[in-house]
Amino acid sequence: MNPIDHIKNKFKNLRGQCAFGCENASKYGIALFSSVYRIPYEHWNKVLNGENLLLSIPYLAALENDPARGMEFHYAIVYLDDRPQAILYFQEFDFRLNSVDQNVELDKVKDAKSLLQKAKDMALKSFQNISARLLTFGNSFVSGEHGFHYTREFDTKDLGFVIDATTEKICSLEGKSGNVKALLAKDFYHDTEECIPHLMKNYHQFKVQPNMILPLEEEWKTFDDYLDAMSSKYRVRAKSVIKKGSDVAMKELDADQIAELNGTLLQLYNSVESSASFQLATIGANYFLDLKAALEDNFKFMAYYLKDKLIGFATAFYGNGHLEAHYVGIDYDLNTEVALYQNMLYDYVKLGLAINAKQISYGRTALEIKSTVGAEPRELMLFLKASNSITHKIMKPFIDNIRQEKWIQRHPFKKDSNNNGQAVSKKKAKTKTELKKAG
């Protein structure tokens, strides 16, 4: 009997084994799995329908193969009358608040900070020493809605209840009681909010930096078409950036080449990670190798060389018409000289056009420079709840005072300029009319 047949037989009567009850969701059954290799692939794939690469079995297996330090994974399939209706993905790991000074305006939450220290452990010398087991609904390594998927039959108004009930089920697993200190449900776009009123009511709601997304217009067949769509100012700037990087050679790496260069690649990645003010989770040592081996052409790894010296890399996922820019590595000593990072942003555009992607998701860092290549912000909501009711209450001032990056949205395209001009003209006309009425 092959492994997949064994899995099918093992979980043939799943619904009867794993029913759970929760308000508005008691009609569902749920199956939990602690490993991607225990999932009934037929059921998971039936729900996914190839529509999200970052919930695919090969991708999840790559993450599980070399997990970040102390990270565990939980997978759930939601059933209705023995039919799989939704899939949910969770990551569990120890989260250390070592960047709280950079991400929260602490001068506004001093009293809560002091109280939280005392409640956690009187012996703690610093708030930054606090760490807790965090159960995250969603994916800590990417931005966007990559924690769930459902079929057309699923009643979307039940999504929040199902998520909450599943987290409770995970926390009640044998050996888990009391371990998880906080629950994070991450990355919901605003048009999903109507599906999760239960989370919005019982969790602290907050937002971080938006996901920067560049729609690729149908008329852009080549990179020159993309440049022609820009206003003169930004087109000149783009050509100047590309000229500065003209001596840099870029080539795609396969799994064998990534394995050979792995140590250097991690050094380049760590130089970027260490400069970030906040990092939810850290990648494993073979992260990039595992992704390339598992996803092959759906994971792009672009290496950058200057006079045969490896000075950086950029990675991306591609699936279902969507290009997801992922982690980069940069030699900062040469970054300014050859405009390396900016050229990476343009190379994502070239790649997106070459593979006929409909849009590029650039993530939620370096917002202003990403807007200069045409990316626009799309807000994401997150929800947080402490397992302890007192701690949950104390959390609120921290959540309310998360520091937001100040930046300016740039508008590089002619159509943006025209729209802005029309808006200004309308405003002037309205003002002129009002002045006339006022005499």
VENQUIZI-V344510 format. One record per helix or strand of 3 or more residues. SS is the DSSP state (a for helix, b for strand). FROM is the first residue (numbers start at 0). LEN is the number of residues. If there is no record, write none. Layout:
BEGIN
((SS FROM LEN) (SS FROM LEN))
END
This chain:
BEGIN
((a 2 8) (a 13 4) (b 28 5) (a 35 3) (a 40 8) (a 52 3) (a 56 9) (b 71 9) (b 82 14) (a 99 4) (a 105 3) (a 109 11) (a 126 3) (b 130 7) (b 147 3) (a 155 16) (b 179 10) (a 189 6) (a 196 6) (b 203 4) (b 210 5) (a 222 6) (a 231 13) (b 247 5) (a 254 6) (a 261 12) (a 286 12) (b 298 8) (b 308 11) (b 321 9) (a 331 7) (a 339 15) (b 358 5) (a 366 5) (b 375 3) (b 379 7) (a 388 12) (a 413 25))
END
